[in-house]
Amino acid sequence: MEIQRAAGALGAWVSDVSVADAARSDALFDEISAALLEHEVLFLRGQRVTPVEFQQFARRFGQVEGHPAYDTVDGAPDVQILESTPEKPSKIEVWHSDMTFRPAPPAITLLHGQIIPPYGGDTLWASATAAYEALSEPMRRLVDDLHAIHDFRHGFQESLAEPGGPERLADAIAANPPVRHPLVRTHPETGRRAIFVNALFTTRVEELTPRESASLLDFLYRHVVTEEFTVRLGWEADTIAIWDNRATQHKPVNDFFPMHRKMHRVTIAGDRPA
Ligand SMILES: [Fe+2]
């Protein structure tokens, strides 16, 4: 197996390994898992594996978690289908960390490219640890003690504005009331601290006035996605990306409408941010 850095702050290419083999080998899996902790997002090309093999590999990272809004693959119930078509275009185009509206958001997300448009549809990741470490000492002291509110409804407001949206999402809203997280979280395995607010789900900073909260969040959202803290992936069919939601944010570039794109996804449960 070969591991090569993809950018200055985060990201690495993993080559000369099949995830189907890594699903059966402790040594291979441990190497990939260690690389993920170090590099925060990993890219693997040419992974011609079935949904069942992808699921077997993904399960090694921990407890798999479902999502209230997505269908799954027949015969591979842990694998969610993310599909964009002219009739059902992709709606999420904001930087975020996955499902931070949950009390314990997922630790890790894996995506496997199935149908990829000939151009467009890249994904970007940003290192929230590198962004935190680049803050000045006084700014770190300020954000270290703050908490923020995250809300499912904030992230799905476009769907909620559609006819029938509030009815369709009523159960998901009832099951996901707003939650409070520390504004800076400490990674349970690496000990690195990371900015943990995102433009998709965070609504306000609890301890600040509304104007202070809006200004600080606006600064942090832009700071996290400073180009020097990012890496960008151009997808191919059979590309797998694996990322650590506790240390990163990501943004799907929504520039491929009306082309067809299909991805398979597995998310791995995480603990309560602290
Ligand atoms: Fe996401």
Residues whose N, C-alpha, C, O or C-beta is under 5 A from the ligand:
A	BS01	LIG	D98
